[in-house]
C-alpha cells in the first residue's frame, strides 16, 4: 500500500504534466540542440567573414589592374551577401537560444517548487521504509544468530554449540567417531591426509552435511585426526583459554607432581563449561588412543607433541608449551 502510494506520488511529481518532466524531456533537449545550432552558425560566420576579408584585401591590392580588380570585386560582393545572410541566421539562432534560456529561467521558481514537493515525497516514503527496516532488523538478527546455516571451523565454540544445540562440537564428534575403530592405526595425528580431501571434508562439515553421511563417505583415519586438529587450531580462542596462559605456565614450572595435578584440576574449573565438556570428550578419546600405544606408537609424550599446539596459544598465535 505504501509503495503504491509512493508510485502515485512519483507519477504526480514527475509525470508528463509536470514542470520537471517538461524540463527534462523537452526544454533541456531543445536547448542543447539550439546551442549546438548556434555554435555551428557562429563557426560558419567566422569562416565566411574570413573569406570576405581576404577577397576584399586582394581587390584593394589589385587596384592597378582593372580586369583583376573586377574579378575580385565580384567575389567580394558575393561573399558580402553571404556574410549578411549568415549574420542574420546567426543572430536569429542567438535570439532563439536566448529566448529558450529565458523561458527556462522564468520557470525557475515553479521548477523548484515541483522539485521540493518531490523531495518531500521521497523523504516521507524513505522515512516509512526506514521505520519498517528498523522494526525488521532485530528479528532478522535473531534469525541469523539462531540459524544453523553457519560455519563451524573458525567460529566461536559456545556459539557453535548454541546454534547447533550441541554439547560436543560437531568436528570432534565426527573426528572421534571416525577414529574409534582405527585406534591401532600407526601415524594418527602425525600423517597428513590428502589436502583436497581434507578441504572437502571441512567444507562439508561447514555446509551442515550430516555426521552419518560424512562417516559413510570418508574412510581414511588420517582425515579424521586432521579434522580434530584443524578444528581445535582454528578456534578463535583455544580450549584451554588464552586468558589463563600465565596460570598454565605457572603449573608447567611446578616440580611437585601432586601439586601440579591439584593446580591443573583447579585451573580446569576456571575454564568455561563448553570448553570443559569438549576437553573431557577429547581427553577421554586420547586416553583410549594411548591405550593402543603398542600398535599406534602414540605414547603420552607423542600425544603432547601433536596435540598441545592445538590447545593453547597466545594472542599472537604462538603456541604455549604445556
N, C-alpha and C positions, 0 to 999 in steps of 0.2 A: 504493500500500500504506500509506504513512504517512498519507495523507488519510483512508483508510478507518478506520484505527486511531483517528485523531483524532475522526472522526464517532461511532465507537463509544464513545469516552471521553465525548464531549459527551452522548450519549444516556444513558450511565451516571450522569453527574454532574447532568444537568438533566432526566432523563426523568420519567415520571408517578409513579414510586415514590420520588422523592427529596424531601427536606425543602424544598429551594428551590422545586421545582415546585409543591408544595402551598401554600407561602407566596405565591407569585406568582399562582397560578391560583384558589386557594380562600380561604385565610385572609385575605389582604390585601383582596381584593374584598369579602368578608363583613364585615370590619372597617369598611370605608368605608360600606357600607350601614347597618350598626348605628350608626355615628357620625351619619350623616345622619338616621336614625330618631330617635335620642336628641335631636338638635338640634330636630327637629320637635316632639317631646313637651315639651321644655323651653319652647319658644315657646307651645305650647298651654297649658301650666301657667301661665305668666305671664299669658296672656290671661284665662283663667278666674279666676285669683286676683284680677286687677284688677276684673273684673266683680262678683265676690263682695264685695269690699271696698266697692265703690260702693253696692251694694244694701243692705249692712249699714249703711252710713252714712246712707242715705236712710231706712231703717226707724227708726233711732235718732232722726233729726231729726223724724219723724212721730209721736212718742210721744203727742201731744195729740189725734191723730185716729185712733181705733181702727180704722176701716174701712181707711184709707190704710196704717196700720201693718200690718194683717193681710195686705194685698195684697203689700207688700214683704217681709213675713216669709216668705210662700210662695215668692217668687222667691229669697230668701236661702237657704232650706232646699234648694231645687232646685240652686242653684249650689254650695252646700256639698257636696252629694252628688257633683256633677260634679267639683268640685275634688279630693275624696278619691279619686275614680276615676282622674283624670288623675295625681294624685300617685303612686298605686300603679303606674300604667303607666310613668310617668317613672322611678320607682325600679327597676322591672323592666328597663327599657331601659338604665339606668345599670349595673345588675348584669351584664347580658348583654354590654355593651360592655367592661366591666372584665374579665370572665372571658376574653373573646377576647384582649384585650391581655396578660393574664397567661399565657395558653396560648402565645402567640407568644413572649413573653419567656422562658418556661420552655424553649423550644426554641432559645434563642439560641446556646448552645454547639454544638448539633447542626447548626444552620444555618451557623455559622461554619466548622465542620469541612468541611461539604459545599462551601462556597464556596472554602475553601483548597484542597481537592482539585481543584476545577475550575480554579483559578488555576494550580496546578502542572501540570495537563494542558495548559492553554493555553501556559504558559511552555515546556514541553517541545516542543510542536508548533511554536511560532514560532521556537524556537531551531534546530530542524531546518530550518525554512524559511529562516531567516537564513543558515545554513551553506550551503545549496544555492544561495541567491541570490548569496552571496559567491563561490561557485565559478563561477557563470554570468556575473557582471558582466564580468570580464576578457575572456571570449570574446565577449560582446555588444559591448564597447567595440572589440575588434579588428575585428568585422564592420562596425560603424558607421564606424570610421576608414578602412576599405578599401572602403566602399560607394561605388559610382559614382552612387548616388542622392543627390547633394549639389549645392547651389547652386554657381554659377560666379561670378556677379557679387558683389563684396564679400568674396570668400573669399581666403585666403592663396594666393599664386601657387604656391609649392612644393607645398602640399597638393593644390591642384587638379591640378597636373601628375602628382603621385604617384598620386592616386586614379584619374585617368583614363588613366594610363600614357602620358602625352604628353610631348613635348619643347617644343612650342609651344602656348600657351594656345588653347583652342577658339575664343573670341571673336575672337582675332587671325587664326586660320586662316580662320574664316568671313568676317570683315570683308574681309580682303585678297583672298581667293578671289572674293568678290562684287564686288570693285572692279577686278580685273586686266584686265577687258575694257572698263572705263569710265574709264580714266586721262585721257581727253581731256575728260571732263565738267567743265564750269565750276561752281565753287562747292563742290567737295568739301571736307569738313571745316568749311565755313562756312555752308552752307544747312541749316536744320533740317528734318527729315522730319516726317511725321505722328506726333504723340506717341502716340496709341493704337496705331499700327502698330509703333512702336519698343518700346513696353512689351510688346506681344505677342511681338515677336521676341526680346527679352531673356528673357521668361518661357519661351519655347520652348527657348532655349539652357539655361536653368536646369533645365528639366524633362528635358533629355537628348535632345531631338529630334535626329535625325541631321543632319550637315552637308549631306549630299546633299538631304535633304528640305527643309531651310531654303533652300538656294541655288536649288532648283527653285521654291519658293513666292514668294520675295521678289525683286523686280527693281529696286526703287528704290535707286540707288547711295548716296544720302544716308542711307539706313537703315544701310548697312554702315559708312560712315565714322563715323556716330554710335555704332554698337556698339563700334567700336575706342576712341573717346574715352571713352565711359562705362565700358568695362571697365577701362581704364587709370586713370581717375579714382577708381573705386570700390575699387581695390586697398587693402588695409589699410596697405600700405607702398608708396611709389612705386617704379617700376622703377629709378630712379637712386638709391634708398635715402636715406631721411631721415637716417640716421646719418652720411652723407657730405656733409651740407649745407654745412658750413664749407669743406670741400675744394672743392666745386663753386663756392662764392662766391670762393674764392681764385683759381681758374682763370679765372673770369669777369673778375676785375680785372686779369689779366695783359695787358700791352701787346704783348709779343713773340708773334707768331702761331706761330712754330715751337715756342717754349717751351710755349705753350698746348696745342698738339697733343700734345706729348710728355706733358704732365701729364694730359690727358684720357685718353690711352691707358693711363697708369699707374693712373688712377682707375678705369677700366673693369675693370682686373684685380682691383680690390677688391670689385667687385660680385659677388653670388652667381652661380653658374653658370646657374641657371634664369633669372635676370634678364638675364644676358648673352646667352643664346640668344635670348630674346624681343626684346631690344633689337636684336640683329643682324638678326633676321627683320623687325622693324618698319622699321628704317632702310634695309634693302635695298629694301623696298617704297616708302618715301618718296623714295628716290633715283630710282626709276623714275617716280614721280609728278612730281618736279621736271623730269625729262627731257621731260615733255609740257607744260612751262610755257607754251609758245606758245599752247596751246589752253585749258588749265585755269586759267591765270593764277596758278598756285601756285609762286611763287619760293621760294628757301630762306628768305628773310625771312618770307614768309607762312606757311610751314610752321612756323617757330619760333613765330610768334604763336599759331597754333591748337593746336600740339602741346605746347609747353613747359609750360603749366599742368597737363597731364596726366602729366607725367613726374617732377616734383619739387615737394614741398610740405613744410611743417614740421608739427610735432605739433599745431599749432593749425589746420591745414588751409589755411593761407595759401600761395599759390603763391610759389615761389622762382624768380625770373627766371634763366634760363641762356642 
